[in-house]
């Protein structure tokens, strides 16, 4: 478990920060687009079941929580591996 205590420090320029911010914004926009277009019906169905009382918002959140954790951890691990690769 020593690798979990390893510190990662990187120096970024203003340009790199701007590019990273634009990439995040584009990814978020793509996710929103898919949520509002292709996957619109399942999202509406889920919201309607919560509204009608067939299921609670807490149970839906608990179902989605592991998915969100896995996606965010995958992203963070990818970012860490890229930073470590750039150092070499």
DSSP file (Angstrom, degrees, kcal/mol; ACC not computed):
  #  RESIDUE AA STRUCTURE BP1 BP2  ACC     N-H-->O    O-->H-N    N-H-->O    O-->H-N    TCO  KAPPA ALPHA  PHI   PSI    X-CA   Y-CA   Z-CA
    1    1 A X    >         0   0    0      0, 0.0     3,-1.0     0, 0.0     4,-0.5   0.000 360.0 360.0 360.0   9.9    0.0    0.0    0.0
    2    2 A X  G >   +     0   0    0      1,-0.2     3,-1.3     2,-0.2     4,-0.4   0.830 360.0  65.3 -65.5 -30.4    3.0    2.3   -0.2
    3    3 A X  G >  S+     0   0    0      1,-0.3     3,-0.5     2,-0.2    -1,-0.2   0.736  93.1  61.8 -67.1 -20.1    1.9    3.4   -3.7
    4    4 A X  G <  S+     0   0    0     -3,-1.0    -1,-0.3     1,-0.2    -2,-0.2   0.724 102.0  51.5 -75.8 -20.1   -1.2    5.0   -2.2
    5    5 A X  G <  S+     0   0    0     -3,-1.3    -1,-0.2    -4,-0.5     2,-0.2   0.484  82.8 116.5 -92.4  -3.7    1.0    7.4   -0.1
    6    6 A X    <   -     0   0    0     -3,-0.5     2,-0.3    -4,-0.4    -3,-0.0  -0.460  62.9-132.2 -69.8 132.4    3.0    8.5   -3.1
    7    7 A X        -     0   0    0     -2,-0.2     2,-0.5     2,-0.0    -1,-0.1  -0.642  13.5-156.2 -87.7 142.5    2.6   12.3   -3.8
    8    8 A X        +     0   0    0     -2,-0.3     2,-0.4     2,-0.0    76,-0.0  -0.972  15.2 175.7-119.4 118.7    2.0   13.5   -7.3
    9    9 A X        +     0   0    0     -2,-0.5     2,-0.4    74,-0.1    -2,-0.0  -0.983   1.9 176.4-124.0 134.6    2.9   17.0   -8.2
   10   10 A X        -     0   0    0     -2,-0.4     2,-0.5     2,-0.0    -2,-0.0  -0.967  23.5-137.9-134.0 151.3    2.6   18.5  -11.6
   11   11 A X        -     0   0    0     -2,-0.4     2,-0.4     0, 0.0    -2,-0.0  -0.942  24.4-171.8-109.3 127.7    3.3   21.9  -13.0
   12   12 A X        -     0   0    0     -2,-0.5     2,-0.1     4,-0.0    -2,-0.0  -0.921  15.1-136.5-120.6 144.4    0.7   23.2  -15.5
   13   13 A X     >  -     0   0    0     -2,-0.4     4,-2.0     1,-0.1     5,-0.2  -0.450  32.6-105.9 -87.0 169.7    0.8   26.2  -17.7
   14   14 A X  H  > S+     0   0    0      1,-0.2     4,-2.3     2,-0.2     5,-0.2   0.885 121.6  54.6 -63.4 -37.9   -2.2   28.5  -18.2
   15   15 A X  H  > S+     0   0    0      2,-0.2     4,-2.5     1,-0.2    -1,-0.2   0.900 106.6  50.0 -62.6 -41.8   -2.7   27.0  -21.7
   16   16 A X  H  > S+     0   0    0      2,-0.2     4,-2.4     1,-0.2    -1,-0.2   0.900 110.7  50.1 -64.4 -40.5   -2.8   23.5  -20.3
   17   17 A X  H  X S+     0   0    0     -4,-2.0     4,-2.2     2,-0.2    -2,-0.2   0.905 111.6  48.6 -63.7 -41.1   -5.4   24.5  -17.7
   18   18 A X  H  X S+     0   0    0     -4,-2.3     4,-2.3     2,-0.2    -2,-0.2   0.919 111.9  48.1 -65.1 -43.3   -7.5   26.2  -20.4
   19   19 A X  H  X S+     0   0    0     -4,-2.5     4,-2.4     1,-0.2    -2,-0.2   0.914 111.9  50.1 -63.7 -42.2   -7.3   23.2  -22.7
   20   20 A X  H  X S+     0   0    0     -4,-2.4     4,-2.3     1,-0.2    -1,-0.2   0.894 110.5  50.2 -62.9 -40.3   -8.2   20.8  -19.9
   21   21 A X  H  X S+     0   0    0     -4,-2.2     4,-2.3     2,-0.2    -1,-0.2   0.897 110.5  49.2 -65.6 -40.5  -11.2   23.0  -19.0
   22   22 A X  H  X S+     0   0    0     -4,-2.3     4,-2.4     2,-0.2    -2,-0.2   0.904 110.4  50.8 -65.3 -41.1  -12.4   23.0  -22.6
   23   23 A X  H  X S+     0   0    0     -4,-2.4     4,-2.5     2,-0.2    -2,-0.2   0.917 110.8  48.9 -63.2 -43.1  -12.1   19.2  -22.8
   24   24 A X  H  X S+     0   0    0     -4,-2.3     4,-2.6     1,-0.2    -2,-0.2   0.913 111.4  50.1 -61.0 -42.3  -14.1   18.8  -19.5
   25   25 A X  H  X S+     0   0    0     -4,-2.3     4,-2.3     2,-0.2    -2,-0.2   0.899 110.8  48.7 -64.7 -40.4  -16.8   21.2  -20.9
   26   26 A X  H  X S+     0   0    0     -4,-2.4     4,-2.3     2,-0.2    -1,-0.2   0.923 112.3  48.7 -65.5 -44.0  -17.0   19.3  -24.2
   27   27 A X  H  X S+     0   0    0     -4,-2.5     4,-2.2     1,-0.2    -2,-0.2   0.918 112.5  48.1 -62.1 -43.3  -17.3   15.9  -22.3
   28   28 A X  H  X S+     0   0    0     -4,-2.6     4,-2.4     1,-0.2    -1,-0.2   0.893 110.7  51.6 -64.3 -39.4  -20.0   17.3  -20.0
   29   29 A X  H  X S+     0   0    0     -4,-2.3     4,-2.5     2,-0.2    -1,-0.2   0.887 108.8  50.9 -64.6 -39.2  -21.9   18.7  -23.0
   30   30 A X  H  X S+     0   0    0     -4,-2.3     4,-2.4     2,-0.2    -2,-0.2   0.909 110.3  49.4 -64.7 -42.1  -21.8   15.4  -24.8
   31   31 A X  H  X S+     0   0    0     -4,-2.2     4,-2.3     1,-0.2    -2,-0.2   0.933 112.2  47.7 -62.6 -45.4  -23.2   13.6  -21.7
   32   32 A X  H  X S+     0   0    0     -4,-2.4     4,-2.0     1,-0.2    -2,-0.2   0.898 109.8  53.9 -62.0 -40.6  -26.0   16.2  -21.4
   33   33 A X  H  X S+     0   0    0     -4,-2.5     4,-1.3     1,-0.2     5,-0.3   0.933 110.4  45.7 -59.8 -46.7  -26.7   15.8  -25.1
   34   34 A X  H  <>S+     0   0    0     -4,-2.4     5,-2.7     1,-0.2    -1,-0.2   0.883 111.5  52.8 -65.4 -36.6  -27.1   12.0  -24.8
   35   35 A X  H  <5S+     0   0    0     -4,-2.3    -1,-0.2     1,-0.2    -2,-0.2   0.850 115.2  41.1 -66.1 -32.4  -29.2   12.4  -21.7
   36   36 A X  H  <5S+     0   0    0     -4,-2.0    -1,-0.2    -5,-0.2    -2,-0.2   0.599 129.5  22.1 -92.2 -11.1  -31.6   14.8  -23.5
   37   37 A X  T ><5S+     0   0    0     -4,-1.3     3,-1.2    -3,-0.2     4,-0.3   0.677 127.1  22.8-118.0 -78.9  -31.7   13.0  -26.8
   38   38 A X  T 3 5S+     0   0    0     -5,-0.3     3,-0.3     1,-0.3    -3,-0.2   0.884 132.6  34.5 -65.4 -41.9  -30.9    9.3  -27.1
   39   39 A X  T 3><S+     0   0    0     -5,-2.7     4,-1.5     1,-0.2    -1,-0.3   0.047  83.8 114.0-103.4  25.9  -31.6    8.3  -23.5
   40   40 A X  H <> S+     0   0    0     -3,-1.2     4,-2.4     1,-0.2     5,-0.2   0.905  72.5  52.6 -64.2 -43.6  -34.4   10.7  -22.9
   41   41 A X  H  > S+     0   0    0     -3,-0.3     4,-2.6    -4,-0.3     5,-0.2   0.921 108.4  47.4 -65.7 -46.1  -37.1    8.1  -22.4
   42   42 A X  H  > S+     0   0    0      1,-0.2     4,-2.4     2,-0.2    -1,-0.2   0.894 113.4  49.9 -62.6 -36.0  -35.4    6.0  -19.7
   43   43 A X  H  X S+     0   0    0     -4,-1.5     4,-2.5     2,-0.2    -2,-0.2   0.923 111.8  47.6 -66.5 -42.9  -34.6    9.1  -17.8
   44   44 A X  H  X S+     0   0    0     -4,-2.4     4,-2.5     2,-0.2    -2,-0.2   0.900 111.3  51.4 -64.2 -39.8  -38.2   10.3  -18.0
   45   45 A X  H  X S+     0   0    0     -4,-2.6     4,-2.1     2,-0.2    -2,-0.2   0.918 110.5  48.8 -61.9 -43.6  -39.4    6.9  -16.9
   46   46 A X  H  X S+     0   0    0     -4,-2.4     4,-1.7     1,-0.2    -2,-0.2   0.930 113.2  46.6 -62.7 -45.5  -37.1    6.9  -13.9
   47   47 A X  H  X S+     0   0    0     -4,-2.5     4,-2.4     1,-0.2    -1,-0.2   0.865 111.2  52.3 -66.2 -35.7  -38.2   10.4  -12.9
   48   48 A X  H  X S+     0   0    0     -4,-2.5     4,-2.6     2,-0.2     6,-0.2   0.870 106.9  52.2 -68.4 -36.2  -41.9    9.5  -13.4
   49   49 A X  H  X>S+     0   0    0     -4,-2.1     5,-1.4     2,-0.2     6,-1.3   0.865 112.0  46.8 -68.1 -34.0  -41.5    6.4  -11.1
   50   50 A X  H ><5S+     0   0    0     -4,-1.7     3,-0.5    -5,-0.2    -2,-0.2   0.918 113.7  48.3 -69.1 -42.9  -40.0    8.6   -8.5
   51   51 A X  H 3<5S+     0   0    0     -4,-2.4    -2,-0.2     1,-0.2    -1,-0.2   0.886 110.6  50.3 -65.4 -39.1  -42.7   11.2   -8.9
   52   52 A X  H 3<5S-     0   0    0     -4,-2.6    -1,-0.2    -5,-0.1    -2,-0.2   0.636 113.4-117.2 -76.7 -12.4  -45.5    8.7   -8.8
   53   53 A X  T <<5S+     0   0    0     -4,-0.7    -3,-0.2    -3,-0.5    -4,-0.1   0.542  79.2 124.3  91.0   7.0  -44.1    7.2   -5.6
   54   54 A X  S   <S+     0   0    0     -5,-1.4     2,-0.3    -6,-0.2    -4,-0.2   0.824  85.7   8.9 -68.8 -29.9  -43.4    3.7   -7.0
   55   55 A X  S    S-     0   0    0     -6,-1.3    -2,-0.3    -9,-0.1     2,-0.2  -0.963  83.8-113.0-143.7 160.1  -39.8    4.1   -5.9
   56   56 A X     >  -     0   0    0     -2,-0.3     4,-1.7     1,-0.1     5,-0.2  -0.585  19.6-123.1 -96.4 159.1  -38.0    6.6   -3.7
   57   57 A X  H  > S+     0   0    0     -2,-0.2     4,-2.4     1,-0.2     5,-0.2   0.840 112.2  58.6 -65.2 -33.0  -35.3    9.0   -4.8
   58   58 A X  H  > S+     0   0    0      2,-0.2     4,-2.4     1,-0.2    -1,-0.2   0.910 104.6  48.8 -64.4 -42.1  -33.0    7.5   -2.3
   59   59 A X  H  > S+     0   0    0      2,-0.2     4,-1.5     1,-0.2    -1,-0.2   0.894 112.0  48.9 -66.9 -37.9  -33.2    4.1   -3.8
   60   60 A X  H  X S+     0   0    0     -4,-1.7     4,-2.2     2,-0.2    -1,-0.2   0.902 111.4  50.4 -65.5 -39.3  -32.5    5.4   -7.3
   61   61 A X  H  X S+     0   0    0     -4,-2.4     4,-2.1     1,-0.2    -2,-0.2   0.902 108.7  51.3 -64.4 -40.4  -29.6    7.4   -5.9
   62   62 A X  H  X S+     0   0    0     -4,-2.4     4,-0.6     1,-0.2    -1,-0.2   0.804 110.1  50.3 -67.8 -28.2  -28.2    4.2   -4.2
   63   63 A X  H  < S+     0   0    0     -4,-1.5     4,-0.5    -5,-0.2    -2,-0.2   0.892 116.2  40.5 -73.2 -40.4  -28.5    2.4   -7.5
   64   64 A X  H  X S+     0   0    0     -4,-2.2     4,-2.2     1,-0.2    -2,-0.2   0.716  97.6  79.7 -81.4 -21.6  -26.7    5.1   -9.5
   65   65 A X  H  X S+     0   0    0     -4,-2.1     4,-2.5     1,-0.2     5,-0.2   0.904  91.4  48.2 -57.5 -48.4  -24.0    5.8   -6.8
   66   66 A X  H  X S+     0   0    0     -4,-0.6     4,-2.5     1,-0.2    -1,-0.2   0.885 111.3  52.0 -61.5 -35.6  -21.8    2.8   -7.6
   67   67 A X  H  > S+     0   0    0     -4,-0.5     4,-2.3     2,-0.2    -1,-0.2   0.928 110.9  46.8 -64.7 -43.9  -21.9    3.7  -11.3
   68   68 A X  H  X S+     0   0    0     -4,-2.2     4,-2.5     2,-0.2     5,-0.2   0.894 112.2  50.9 -65.5 -39.9  -20.8    7.2  -10.6
   69   69 A X  H  X S+     0   0    0     -4,-2.5     4,-2.7    -5,-0.2     5,-0.3   0.931 110.5  48.7 -62.2 -46.2  -18.0    6.1   -8.2
   70   70 A X  H  X S+     0   0    0     -4,-2.5     4,-2.3     1,-0.2    -2,-0.2   0.915 113.2  47.0 -62.3 -43.8  -16.7    3.7  -10.9
   71   71 A X  H  X S+     0   0    0     -4,-2.3     4,-2.1     2,-0.2    -1,-0.2   0.928 114.6  45.7 -65.2 -44.7  -16.7    6.3  -13.6
   72   72 A X  H  X S+     0   0    0     -4,-2.5     4,-2.5     1,-0.2    -2,-0.2   0.895 113.6  48.8 -68.5 -38.4  -15.0    9.0  -11.4
   73   73 A X  H  X S+     0   0    0     -4,-2.7     4,-2.8     2,-0.2     5,-0.2   0.890 110.0  52.1 -66.6 -38.2  -12.4    6.5  -10.1
   74   74 A X  H  X S+     0   0    0     -4,-2.3     4,-2.1    -5,-0.3    -2,-0.2   0.919 110.9  48.1 -61.8 -42.5  -11.6    5.4  -13.6
   75   75 A X  H  X S+     0   0    0     -4,-2.1     4,-2.3     2,-0.2    -2,-0.2   0.935 112.9  47.2 -63.8 -45.9  -11.2    9.0  -14.7
   76   76 A X  H  X S+     0   0    0     -4,-2.5     4,-2.5     1,-0.2    -2,-0.2   0.909 111.9  49.8 -64.0 -42.3   -8.9    9.8  -11.7
   77   77 A X  H  X S+     0   0    0     -4,-2.8     4,-2.4     1,-0.2    -1,-0.2   0.878 110.7  50.5 -64.5 -36.8   -6.8    6.7  -12.2
   78   78 A X  H  X S+     0   0    0     -4,-2.1     4,-2.1    -5,-0.2    -2,-0.2   0.915 110.7  49.2 -65.5 -41.9   -6.4    7.6  -15.9
   79   79 A X  H  X S+     0   0    0     -4,-2.3     4,-2.2     2,-0.2    -2,-0.2   0.904 112.0  48.6 -63.8 -41.2   -5.3   11.1  -15.0
   80   80 A X  H  X S+     0   0    0     -4,-2.5     4,-2.5     2,-0.2    -2,-0.2   0.918 111.3  49.0 -65.3 -43.4   -2.8    9.8  -12.5
   81   81 A X  H  X S+     0   0    0     -4,-2.4     4,-2.0     1,-0.2    -1,-0.2   0.865 110.9  50.6 -66.5 -34.7   -1.3    7.3  -14.9
   82   82 A X  H  X S+     0   0    0     -4,-2.1     4,-2.2     2,-0.2    -1,-0.2   0.914 110.9  48.9 -67.3 -41.6   -1.0   10.0  -17.6
   83   83 A X  H  X S+     0   0    0     -4,-2.2     4,-1.3     1,-0.2    -2,-0.2   0.910 112.6  47.6 -63.6 -41.7    0.8   12.3  -15.1
   84   84 A X  H  X S+     0   0    0     -4,-2.5     4,-1.0     1,-0.2    -1,-0.2   0.866 111.6  50.9 -66.7 -35.8    3.1    9.5  -14.1
   85   85 A X  H  < S+     0   0    0     -4,-2.0     3,-0.3     1,-0.2    -2,-0.2   0.868 107.0  53.6 -70.0 -35.8    3.8    8.6  -17.7
   86   86 A X  H  < S+     0   0    0     -4,-2.2    -1,-0.2     1,-0.2    -2,-0.2   0.806 102.5  58.9 -68.2 -28.5    4.6   12.3  -18.6
   87   87 A X  H  <        0   0    0     -4,-1.3    -1,-0.2     1,-0.3    -2,-0.2   0.841 360.0 360.0 -67.6 -32.8    7.2   12.4  -15.7
   88   88 A X     <        0   0    0     -4,-1.0    -1,-0.3    -3,-0.3    -2,-0.2   0.480 360.0 360.0 -77.4 360.0    9.2    9.6  -17.3
